[in-house]
């Protein structure tokens, strides 16, 4: 996976921001890391809708 990060804008609710900041203060993990992790979970959940290699096993 390419580690280069691309800047983008994401609009979050105030509650989402508050919870992410609280999580950050307790874990010292950057908010951006949690956002990327959430995006990875969504992409994994919907991977069947994305182009990719076909499985050889059915």
C-alpha positions as a Markdown table, in Angstrom:
| # | Residue | x | y | z |
|---|---|---|---|---|
| 1 | Unk | 0.0 | 0.0 | 0.0 |
| 2 | Unk | 1.3 | 3.5 | -0.9 |
| 3 | Unk | 2.0 | 5.5 | 2.3 |
| 4 | Unk | 1.8 | 8.8 | 0.5 |
| 5 | Unk | -1.1 | 10.8 | 2.0 |
| 6 | Unk | -3.3 | 13.1 | -0.1 |
| 7 | Unk | -5.1 | 16.0 | 1.6 |
| 8 | Unk | -8.9 | 16.1 | 1.3 |
| 9 | Unk | -11.8 | 17.8 | 3.0 |
| 10 | Unk | -14.3 | 15.8 | 5.1 |
| 11 | Unk | -17.3 | 17.3 | 6.9 |
| 12 | Unk | -18.0 | 15.8 | 10.3 |
| 13 | Unk | -20.7 | 16.5 | 12.8 |
| 14 | Unk | -19.7 | 18.3 | 16.0 |
| 15 | Unk | -20.4 | 15.1 | 18.0 |
| 16 | Unk | -18.1 | 13.1 | 15.7 |
| 17 | Unk | -15.3 | 15.7 | 16.2 |
| 18 | Unk | -15.9 | 15.8 | 20.0 |
| 19 | Unk | -15.6 | 12.0 | 20.2 |
| 20 | Unk | -12.6 | 11.8 | 18.0 |
| 21 | Unk | -10.8 | 14.5 | 20.0 |
| 22 | Unk | -11.7 | 12.6 | 23.3 |
| 23 | Unk | -10.4 | 9.3 | 21.7 |
| 24 | Unk | -7.2 | 11.2 | 20.7 |
| 25 | Unk | -6.7 | 12.6 | 24.2 |
| 26 | Unk | -7.0 | 9.2 | 25.7 |
| 27 | Unk | -4.9 | 7.2 | 23.2 |
| 28 | Unk | -2.6 | 9.8 | 21.6 |
| 29 | Unk | -3.5 | 8.3 | 18.2 |
| 30 | Unk | -4.0 | 11.1 | 15.7 |
| 31 | Unk | -7.6 | 11.9 | 14.6 |
| 32 | Unk | -6.6 | 11.4 | 11.0 |
| 33 | Unk | -5.4 | 7.9 | 11.7 |
| 34 | Unk | -8.9 | 7.0 | 13.1 |
| 35 | Unk | -10.5 | 8.6 | 10.0 |
| 36 | Unk | -8.3 | 6.5 | 7.7 |
| 37 | Unk | -9.1 | 3.4 | 9.7 |
| 38 | Unk | -12.8 | 4.1 | 9.3 |
| 39 | Unk | -12.5 | 4.6 | 5.6 |
| 40 | Unk | -10.6 | 1.3 | 5.4 |
| 41 | Unk | -13.4 | -0.5 | 7.2 |
| 42 | Unk | -16.0 | 0.9 | 4.8 |
| 43 | Unk | -13.9 | 0.0 | 1.8 |
| 44 | Unk | -13.4 | -3.5 | 3.1 |
| 45 | Unk | -17.2 | -3.9 | 3.8 |
| 46 | Unk | -18.0 | -2.8 | 0.2 |
| 47 | Unk | -15.1 | -4.5 | -1.5 |
| 48 | Unk | -17.5 | -6.6 | -3.6 |
| 49 | Unk | -18.6 | -3.4 | -5.4 |
| 50 | Unk | -15.0 | -2.4 | -6.3 |
| 51 | Unk | -13.0 | -3.6 | -9.3 |
| 52 | Unk | -10.4 | -6.2 | -8.5 |
| 53 | Unk | -9.1 | -9.6 | -9.3 |
| 54 | Unk | -11.6 | -12.4 | -9.6 |
| 55 | Unk | -11.2 | -15.3 | -7.1 |
| 56 | Unk | -10.0 | -18.6 | -8.6 |
| 57 | Unk | -12.0 | -20.4 | -5.9 |
| 58 | Unk | -15.8 | -20.3 | -6.0 |
